[in-house]
Amino acid sequence: MGFVTGLLLLIAGGVIGFFVARYWFTQRQNNNTDKNVENTIKEILAQQTSTHLRESRQLIDSIEKQCSALKTQFDHFEMNVADAQQENSTNKLTYFGDQANAYLRHNSSRSKPESASSDYQPLDYAGGNSGLLSGTKKAQKEVSE
C-alpha cells in the first residue's frame, strides 16, 4: 500500500508540475511577446520621429528662404519709395505757383480727336435712311394701313 500511495503521489506531483510548468512557460512567452511588441512600437515611433524632424527641417529651410526673399523685396520697395519721395521734394519748386499751375492746367488746349469720314460707304450699307428704322411718319402710316 505504501508503494501505491507513493506512486499516486508521484503521478499527482507530475500532473501538478506539468500544469505549473505550462503556466510559467505561457507567462514567459507573454512577457517576451509584450517585450517584442513594445520594442516594435519603439522602433516605429523612432522612425516616425526621424521622419517628422527631417520634414520639419525642410519646412523651416523653405520658410527661411521665403522670408529672405520677402525681406529683399521689402528693402527694394522701401528704396523705391524713398527715391520717389526724394524726387517729389526736389521737384516742388514751381515757377508760376500753385494757383497759376491749376489755371494753366485747366485752360491748356487739349487736342480733340478728329472724326474721319470716308468718301465712300461699303456696299452693304445704304446711302440714306431706309427700312423700318428710317424715322419717317409717312412710312409708318402706310405700313399701319
Number of C-alpha atoms within 10 A of each C-alpha: 6 7 8 9 10 11 12 12 12 12 12 12 12 12 12 12 12 12 12 11 12 12 12 12 12 11 12 12 12 12 12 12 12 12 12 12 12 12 12 12 12 12 12 12 12 12 12 12 12 12 12 12 12 12 12 12 12 12 12 12 12 12 12 12 12 12 12 12 12 12 12 12 12 12 12 12 12 12 12 12 12 12 12 11 12 11 11 11 10 8 9 9 10 9 8 10 10 11 9 12 13 11 10 12 11 10 9 8 8 8 6 6 6 6 6 6 7 7 5 7 10 8 7 6 8 10 10 7 11 11 10 10 9 11 11 12 9 8 14 13 9 8 9 6 5
